[in-house]
Amino acid sequence: MNERPNAAAERANAPTRQRDGRVDRALLERVEAFADRVLNVAEEIERQGRSRRIIDQLIGSGTSVGANLFEADEAMSTKDFVRCFSIALKELNETRFWLRLLLRRGWIPEPRMDDLSSEADQLRRILSTTIARSKRPKTT
């Protein structure tokens, strides 16, 4: 079956779809890829001999985003789902702080950080929207 040329990109940028309390597979794949990219940056600054504390903070927050969304995928209730997404959003915002710090310090070149920073911003919007939609009262 032939797919439209931009169908994969559209799926990757689509907001989450909650089906029976589950997280859309495309979003789970995106946060896994995001964690991998954050780990690559952490490994680079480690090779530079930078602060272990900053490396640990970046790794902790950057990988926690995905861990919390995978937990949300098995949420037992809407409240649990929103809680997991909210924690993921907080961790994502912390990761954005550390990435901005690395950029300000010049530890990672700006061109390398642009795509990762953009992905962090896109994920932030997706998570925020999902939280807001999930909190809306159900209409019958």
C-alpha positions as CSV (number, residue, x, y, z in Angstrom):
1,M,0.0,0.0,0.0
2,N,1.4,3.4,-1.0
3,E,1.3,6.2,1.5
4,R,1.1,9.9,0.9
5,P,4.7,11.3,0.9
6,N,4.1,13.4,4.1
7,A,1.9,10.8,5.9
8,A,4.7,9.7,8.3
9,A,5.6,13.3,9.1
10,E,2.0,14.1,9.8
11,R,1.7,11.1,12.1
12,A,4.8,12.1,14.0
13,N,3.4,15.6,14.5
14,A,-0.1,14.6,15.3
15,P,-1.3,15.2,18.9
16,T,-1.8,12.2,21.1
17,R,-4.9,10.2,20.8
18,Q,-6.2,8.6,23.9
19,R,-7.8,5.2,23.2
20,D,-9.0,3.4,26.3
21,G,-6.4,5.4,28.4
22,R,-3.6,4.6,26.1
23,V,-1.0,6.9,24.5
24,D,-0.6,7.1,20.7
25,R,2.3,4.9,19.5
26,A,3.8,7.7,17.4
27,L,4.1,9.9,20.5
28,L,5.8,7.0,22.5
29,E,8.2,6.6,19.6
30,R,8.9,10.3,19.6
31,V,9.8,10.5,23.3
32,E,12.0,7.4,23.0
33,A,13.9,9.1,20.1
34,F,14.0,12.3,22.2
35,A,15.6,10.4,25.1
36,D,18.2,8.9,22.8
37,R,19.1,12.3,21.5
38,V,19.3,13.8,25.0
39,L,21.6,10.9,25.9
40,N,23.8,11.6,22.9
41,V,24.2,15.2,24.1
42,A,25.0,14.1,27.6
43,E,27.6,11.7,26.3
44,E,29.2,14.6,24.3
45,I,29.4,16.9,27.3
46,E,30.8,14.0,29.3
47,R,33.6,13.5,26.7
48,Q,34.3,17.2,27.2
49,G,34.8,16.7,30.9
50,R,31.9,18.9,31.9
51,S,30.1,18.9,35.3
52,R,28.9,15.5,36.3
53,R,26.0,17.1,38.1
54,I,24.7,18.8,35.0
55,I,25.1,15.6,33.0
56,D,23.2,13.6,35.6
57,Q,20.4,16.2,35.7
58,L,20.1,16.2,31.9
59,I,20.0,12.5,31.7
60,G,17.5,12.2,34.6
61,S,15.0,14.7,33.2
62,G,15.5,13.9,29.5
63,T,14.8,10.2,30.0
64,S,12.0,10.7,32.6
65,V,9.8,12.2,29.9
66,G,9.5,8.9,28.1
67,A,9.3,6.9,31.2
68,N,6.3,8.8,32.4
69,L,4.5,8.6,29.1
70,F,5.0,4.9,29.0
71,E,3.5,4.8,32.5
72,A,0.6,6.9,31.2
73,D,0.1,4.3,28.5
74,E,-1.0,1.9,31.3
75,A,-2.9,4.4,33.4
76,M,-5.8,3.0,35.4
77,S,-7.8,6.2,35.3
78,T,-8.0,9.6,33.6
79,K,-6.6,11.1,36.8
80,D,-3.6,8.8,36.7
81,F,-3.2,9.5,33.0
82,V,-3.1,13.3,33.6
83,R,-0.7,12.8,36.6
84,C,1.8,10.9,34.4
85,F,1.5,13.5,31.6
86,S,1.9,16.3,34.1
87,I,5.1,14.8,35.5
88,A,6.4,14.2,32.0
89,L,5.7,17.9,31.1
90,K,7.6,19.1,34.2
91,E,10.5,16.8,33.3
92,L,10.5,18.1,29.8
93,N,10.6,21.7,31.0
94,E,13.6,20.8,33.2
95,T,15.3,19.3,30.2
96,R,14.6,22.4,28.2
97,F,16.4,24.4,30.9
98,W,19.5,22.2,30.8
99,L,19.6,22.3,27.0
100,R,19.4,26.1,27.1
101,L,22.2,26.2,29.6
102,L,24.4,24.0,27.5
103,L,23.7,26.3,24.5
104,R,24.4,29.5,26.5
105,R,27.7,28.0,27.8
106,G,28.7,27.0,24.3
107,W,29.2,23.4,25.3
108,I,27.2,22.2,22.4
109,P,27.1,24.1,19.0
110,E,23.8,25.9,18.2
111,P,23.2,24.0,14.9
112,R,23.2,20.7,16.8
113,M,20.8,22.0,19.5
114,D,18.3,23.5,17.1
115,D,16.5,20.3,16.2
116,L,16.5,19.0,19.7
117,S,15.3,22.3,21.2
118,S,12.6,22.4,18.5
119,E,11.5,18.8,19.3
120,A,11.3,19.7,23.0
121,D,9.1,22.7,22.2
122,Q,6.8,20.6,20.0
123,L,6.6,17.9,22.7
124,R,5.8,20.5,25.3
125,R,2.8,21.7,23.2
126,I,1.6,18.2,22.7
127,L,1.8,17.3,26.3
128,S,0.1,20.6,27.4
129,T,-2.7,20.1,25.0
130,T,-3.3,16.5,26.0
131,I,-3.4,17.5,29.7
132,A,-5.9,20.2,29.0
133,R,-8.1,18.0,26.8
134,S,-8.0,15.2,29.3
135,K,-9.1,17.5,32.2
136,R,-12.2,18.6,30.3
137,P,-15.5,17.3,31.6
138,K,-16.9,14.5,29.5
139,T,-20.1,15.4,27.7
140,T,-22.8,12.9,26.9
